[in-house]
């Protein structure tokens, strides 16, 4: 089974061994922008920790974490034509707001 991981799921994989272990099943797909979002989050706000706190992460460590994580994923970015087609389909089906993201 192919599973899409958005940036929040990528962060959860870095923060939780239980979530990270889910990478062993099936094919894992993300988009390239997800890595940028995770880098921004890690190097800014830090890595979420179970107790609700955050662990500070240097830019260098954030980059290493993402490079390591990326080895477990394939990347699938939509073309402009695919993006526009999806937007048209969303409009046609009444989909709006956060239901059409990532």
Contact map, one row per residue, 1 for C-alpha under 8 A:
111000000000000000000000111000000000000000000000000000000000000000000000000000000000000000000000000000
111100000000000000000000011110000000000000000000000000000000000000000000000000000000000000000000000000
111110000000000000000000011110000000000000000000000000000000000000000000000000000000000000000000000000
011111000000000000000000000111000000000000000000000000000000000000000000000000000000000000000000000000
001111111100000000000000000111000000000000000000000000000000000000000000000000000000000000000000000000
000111111100000000000000000001100100000000000000000000000000000000000000000000000000000000000000000001
000011111110000000000000000000000110110000000000000000000000000000000000000000000000000000000000000000
000011111111000000000000000000000000010000000000000000000000000000000000000000000000000000000000000000
000011111111100000000000000000000000000000000000000000000000000000000000000000000000000000000000000000
000011111111110000000000000000000100010000000000000000000000000000000000000000000000000000000000000000
000000111111111000000000000000000000010000000011000000000000000000000000000000000000000000000000000000
000000011111111100110000000000000000000000000001000000000000000000000000000000000000000000000000000000
000000001111111111111000000000000000000000000000000000000000000000000000000000000000000000000000000000
000000000111111110010000000000000000000000000010000000000000000010001000000000000000000000000000000000
000000000011111110000000000000000000000000000011110000000000000000000000000000000000000000000000000000
000000000001111111110000000000000000000000000000000000000000000000000000000000000000000000000000000000
000000000000111111111000000000000000000000000000000000000000000000000000000000000000000000000000000000
000000000000100111111100000000000000000000000000000000000000000000000000000000000000000000000000000000
000000000001100111111110000000000000000000000000000000000000000000000000000000000000000000000000000000
000000000001110111111110000000000000000000000000000000000000000000000000000000000000000000000000000000
000000000000100011111111000000000000000000000000000000000000000000000000000000000000000000000000000000
000000000000000001111111100000000000000000000000000000000000000000000000000000000000000000000000000000
000000000000000000111111111100000000000000000000000000000000000000000001000000000000000000000000000000
000000000000000000001111110000000000000000000000000000000000000000000000000000000000000000000000000000
100000000000000000000111111000000000000000000000000000000000000000000000000000000000000000000000000000
111000000000000000000011111100000000000000000000000000000000000000000000000000000000000000000000000000
111000000000000000000010111110000000000000000000000000000000000000000000110000000000000000000000000000
011110000000000000000010011111000000000000000000000000000000000000000001110000000000000000000000000000
011110000000000000000000001111100000000000000000000000000000000000000000111100000000000000000000000000
000111000000000000000000000111110100000000000000000000000000000000000000111100000000000000000000000000
000001000000000000000000000011111110000000000000000000000000000000000000001110000000000000000000000000
000000000000000000000000000001111111000000000000000000000000000000000000001110000000000000000000000000
000000000000000000000000000000111111100000000000000000000000000000000000000000000000000000000000000000
000001100100000000000000000001111111110000000000000000000000000000000000000000000000000000000000000000
000000100000000000000000000000111111111000000000000000000000000001000000000000000000000000000000000000
000000000000000000000000000000011111111100000000000000000000000000000000000000000000000000000000000000
000000100000000000000000000000001111111110000000000000000000000000000000000000000000000000000000000000
000000110110000000000000000000000111111111000000000000000000000001000000000000000000000000000000000000
000000000000000000000000000000000011111111100000000000000010011001000000000000000000000000000000000000
000000000000000000000000000000000001111111110000000000000000000000000000000000000000000000000000000000
000000000000000000000000000000000000111111111110000000000000000000000000000000000000000000000000000000
000000000000000000000000000000000000011111111110000000011110010000000000000000000000000000000000000000
000000000000000000000000000000000000001111111100000000011110010000000000000000000000000000000000000000
000000000000000000000000000000000000000111111100000000001000000000000000000000000000000000000000000000
000000000000000000000000000000000000000011111110000001010000000000000000000000000000000000000000000000
000000000000000000000000000000000000000011111111000001111000000000000000000000000000000000000000000000
000000000010011000000000000000000000000011001111100001111000000000000000000000000000000000000000000000
000000000011001000000000000000000000000000000111110111100000000000000000000000000000000000000000000000
000000000000001000000000000000000000000000000011111111100000000000000000000000000000000000000000000000
000000000000001000000000000000000000000000000001111110000000000000000000000000000000000000000000000000
000000000000000000000000000000000000000000000000111110000000000000000000000000000000000000000000000000
000000000000000000000000000000000000000000000001111111000000000000000000000000000000000000000000000000
000000000000000000000000000000000000000000000001111111100000000000000000000000000000000000000000000000
000000000000000000000000000000000000000000001111100111110000000000000000000000000000000000000000000000
000000000000000000000000000000000000000000000111100011111000000000000000000000000000000000000000000000
000000000000000000000000000000000000000001101110000001111100000000000000000000000000000000000000000000
000000000000000000000000000000000000000001110110000000111110110000000000000000000000000000000000000000
000000000000000000000000000000000000000001100000000000011111110000000000000000000000000000000000000000
000000000000000000000000000000000000001001100000000000001111111000000000000000000000000000000000000000
000000000000000000000000000000000000000000000000000000000111111100000000000000000000000000000000000000
000000000000000000000000000000000000000000000000000000001111111110000000000000000000000000000000000000
000000000000000000000000000000000000001001100000000000001111111111000000000000000000000000000000000000
000000000000000000000000000000000000001000000000000000000011111111100000000000000000000000000000000000
000000000000000000000000000000000000000000000000000000000001111111110000000000000000000000000000000000
000000000000010000000000000000000000000000000000000000000000111111111000000000000000000000000000000000
000000000000000000000000000000000010011000000000000000000000011111111100000000000000000000000000000000
000000000000000000000000000000000000000000000000000000000000001111111110000000000000000000000000000000
000000000000000000000000000000000000000000000000000000000000000111111111000000000000000000000000000000
000000000000010000000000000000000000000000000000000000000000000011111111100000000000000000000000000000
000000000000000000000000000000000000000000000000000000000000000001111111110000000000000000000000000000
000000000000000000000000000000000000000000000000000000000000000000111111110000000000000000000000000000
000000000000000000000010000100000000000000000000000000000000000000011111110000000000000000000000000000
000000000000000000000000001111000000000000000000000000000000000000001111111000000000000000000000000000
000000000000000000000000001111000000000000000000000000000000000000000111111100000000000000000000000000
000000000000000000000000000011110000000000000000000000000000000000000000111110000000000000000000000000
000000000000000000000000000011110000000000000000000000000000000000000000011111000000000000000000000000
000000000000000000000000000000110000000000000000000000000000000000000000001111100000000000000000000000
000000000000000000000000000000000000000000000000000000000000000000000000000111111110000000000000000000
000000000000000000000000000000000000000000000000000000000000000000000000000011111110000000000000000000
000000000000000000000000000000000000000000000000000000000000000000000000000001111111000000000000000000
000000000000000000000000000000000000000000000000000000000000000000000000000001111111100000000000000000
000000000000000000000000000000000000000000000000000000000000000000000000000001111111110000000000000000
000000000000000000000000000000000000000000000000000000000000000000000000000001111111111000000000000000
000000000000000000000000000000000000000000000000000000000000000000000000000000011111111100000000000000
000000000000000000000000000000000000000000000000000000000000000000000000000000001111111110000000000000
000000000000000000000000000000000000000000000000000000000000000000000000000000000111111111000000000000
000000000000000000000000000000000000000000000000000000000000000000000000000000000011111111100000000000
000000000000000000000000000000000000000000000000000000000000000000000000000000000001111111110000000000
000000000000000000000000000000000000000000000000000000000000000000000000000000000000111111111000000000
000000000000000000000000000000000000000000000000000000000000000000000000000000000000011111111111000100
000000000000000000000000000000000000000000000000000000000000000000000000000000000000001111111111000000
000000000000000000000000000000000000000000000000000000000000000000000000000000000000000111111110000000
000000000000000000000000000000000000000000000000000000000000000000000000000000000000000011111110000000
000000000000000000000000000000000000000000000000000000000000000000000000000000000000000001111111000000
000000000000000000000000000000000000000000000000000000000000000000000000000000000000000001111111101100
000000000000000000000000000000000000000000000000000000000000000000000000000000000000000001100111111100
000000000000000000000000000000000000000000000000000000000000000000000000000000000000000000000011111110
000000000000000000000000000000000000000000000000000000000000000000000000000000000000000000000001111110
000000000000000000000000000000000000000000000000000000000000000000000000000000000000000000000011111110
000000000000000000000000000000000000000000000000000000000000000000000000000000000000000001000011111111
000000000000000000000000000000000000000000000000000000000000000000000000000000000000000000000000111111
000001000000000000000000000000000000000000000000000000000000000000000000000000000000000000000000000111
